[in-house]
């Protein structure tokens, strides 16, 4: 009797697992077959650099280069004060603050509840701050990075016209679609982190900082929104 009762319990648990996971599997399969795309072939030519230059000019790359300090909040979770002229950044999240020095890691500082911490905890928080900074700055400043060292640029023919394929040393690729002025409208992504290749993210709701830099305040990916707020750029 006890054995039968135990067997019934496992059947109930299995039923719950199937009930919870099966819709997710079906939903993912639907998204995969609807949106998954192979990485397109790109033509590497001077025209790709011309298109990339058109994009950076439309967004005022000159103002970006001369801006000393950027501040922003990413998805209402993390706040940044990037002192670009010093190559330093303060990263705030929850009760943590980390001051990153990109020239000298020995000058990094980590705080919990405004108290400075050291040792393994400081190292752990510093690594997390670096990870956050790499991810979150990309969603704010990616168009300005297309001429960074090691970045490859190519042209792709799309039904809407020529698009710019940008590939980084990591192997991640992004296909930028631009309006007639050169301002980004969206890009498609091929990255190791995403299980679906070719997902599209909008680049929209632009704002202009005090220093004259155009930056996005919102991205849309499938059914999800990504808000960037409290944006400041000080010359």
C-alpha positions, 0 to 999 in steps of 0.5 A: 500500500505504501509502495503504491502511494509513493508511486502515485506521488511520483506520478503526480510530481511528473505530471506537474513537471510535464504540465509546467515545462511542455508549454515552455518547450512548445513556445520555444519551438514556435519562436525558434522556427519563426525567428531563427535565421542563419548568419548572412554572408557579408561583402567586405568592402570600402562601402561597408566602412562608408555605411558605418561612417554614415551611422556614426556621423548621424549619431554625432560620433565627434560629440561622443568622443569629446564627452567626458562623463556619461550617466545612465540607469539600465532597466531600473536595476543598475546605475552608471557614472562613466568618467570616460576622460579618466577611464573609470566608472562607478557601478551601482546596483542593490546595496553595492557600489564598485569603482572600476579603474580600467587602466589600473585594476589595483585601484578598483574599489568595492562597497556594500552599504557604503562600507568598503570591502576587500578580499574575495568579496571585493573581487567578486563584486568587481568581476560582476561590475565588469560584466554588467558594464560590458553588457549594459554599455553595449546596449547604450553605445554599440553604434559608436563601437563599430570602428573599435580595434578588431571589429569587422564590417561588411555589407548585406543585401536585405529586402529593405536595402543594404545593411551593415554586418558588424562582427566582434572578436568574440564572434558575435555578429549584429546586422544593423538596419539604418534609416535614410539619414544613417540612424539605426532602426534595429539590429539582428543578433547572432551571439553565443548567449542567445539560443535563437539566431537572428533575433531583432532588437529595436533601437528607438526613442532616441534622446540627445544629451547635453553634449550632443550625443544621440542615445537610445532610451528603449529597446524591444526584443520579441515581447520584452522591453528594455528601458534605459533612463536617467541618461546624461552626457557632460561635455 
